[in-house]
């Protein structure tokens, strides 16, 4: 597995941030967004149902999807719809009537003084019928019944596989069904399934290596980790937003589309510019020192050794010999080793191979 436990937790938390997309642009409360993120982090690698149950009562989510004003006289359908369409089942696995009936189960769930509150006087106590079941169900029952649907493990399995293994080409149904089967058998234990995927032969195969476009977060944070660097977090955050992935600001309820949408003529230049800004910020430190001192530790200060070291760190796929030679020229030009190394990293960041992971 290529991730430390902390890195895996962070990567999976980012996955859920896009899955349960909630934006500070509408929530407009830093405390609620922080608690929302803490909830994603706490349950990122545990069972899925407790996460969905708690997310259904999360004040930031309730505000984001207008569920905080869900009353029995006029049920708000937003959360019920997204619970099935975006969070658990996917399009085509529910009906409009299911949405209307499930919305009734969540009536009376509101936010009061920035906390979840159940107002029993605003809750619909009538019989609800959805997804083949009937009863005086509440919101917790609705979540449980939704997750009992056969489509649920396949939907989550496909999203996890796309995020962790391969965006293009999409994995065949046979593999998705195997992941879904493990999800169901493990009571939707996300951590167990993710670890199985990351330890699989497929994950390490040439079929998927270098097949995914780095998201802005993967690009920026990956660069820092690879070079053992620390940088001005505001510079990073502004750069990620300019590249289309402002953390805490997903564009809509679907989160970020990802994949090829990260790359266009504008963002391709912007990605290289972000790398340059990070490299040349005076606050940036490489293992508590300079990039030259870091390279010296790895015996990589000469042009060819520097290129070998940096391409191994930063690229998922090999590059042509001619490109390697060009990079060696960059890494050898001038007497300032630190400047040469930074120019080489920036040159690498302009390559098509750098955009892939």
Secondary structure by P-SEA (a helix, b strand, c coil): ccccaaaaaaaaaaaaaaaacccccccccaaaaaaaaaaaaacccccaaaaaaaaaacaaaaaaacccccccccccaaaaaaaccccccccccccaaaaaaaaaaaccccccccbbbbccccccccccccccccccccaaaaaaaaaaccaaaaaaaaaaaaacccccccccaaaaaaaaaaaaaaccaaaaaaaaaaaccccccccccccccccaaaaaaaaaaaacccccaaaaaaaaaaacccccccccccccccccccccaaaaaaaaaaaaaaaaccccccccccaaaaaaaaccccaaaaaaaaaaacccccccaaaaaaaaaaaaccccaaaaaaaaaaaaaaccccccc
